[in-house]
């Protein structure tokens, strides 16, 4: 009579461990904005620039002279941000249509070394939107099978400018660390998770760093 019960317990433990292994870590989010954000009406148009966040500004979603074509991974982040902006009631401008808001995006993904240091080899485009939080190096996950897991630092930065003046109206950064081999490290899943956390309760409390699960 005890064997089925023991088997059930083992099964439940296995599912619990599987859940822990696939769970997405919390995302650290920091945002800054001006009072102008509150005045954005539903239906306000925006354009997403392909130029990196730290590159030359452009008022159309095209490729600036001398700017490399966006990568497939960057397109995953663009799509994720696009979806979140539309959930806030903003509307993407059509081809050739001028928009009052210019959205600029940057992402970065790099692996942590076993000692917890950040690898000098990373994939990304653009740069940081400012002096935020604790930065990279979010720690190493513990592998129950022995030894630390290889971890990847993921970061998404977004800035929304007044397209006419170039003034930053809203900016934010979301970052997390996930096991390199976890599904959450896949570009489309990582982009969706970071973008969702970044725009949670938009525009957010200015200057405050929060943890979003």
C-alpha angles and dihedrals in degrees: 000000000000097000098070089046091051091048090052091051092049090049092050091049091051092053091047092053091046090052092051091049094053099037115119113237120237118275121231109223130188125178138181127189145161128237089260090079091071089059096060107117124211107272096033108155124238137179126208114223120218092207111102117264091250094041131087115307121246130185096214130061092246136107114280117225110276093013118127117240112264115262126238088254091053088051089057089057092044091053092048093050091045091056093049093049091053090050086059089058097258119134128220113240118242125244109294092006117128115230129199091223127060116196119202123192136195131175136184134191123182136160124242118232118236091260090058094257121132117256115245087224113082140154121225150100130235127007146258121307093220148310104325142169124300097328124212129342101069096176139268123283118234117243112210088205090066133284131029122300120243106255133202125211111220123193135178122189124187131181127186113203135188097254093212098051104020090233115150110242101172132009135170146165132212124191138172141158124235135175110273093234096044120110088239088070092065109110097239094047094043092049093049093048095048094044093048091051093045094054097039109131089359130237087024130196109310116242096008125120115214137177115235119195 
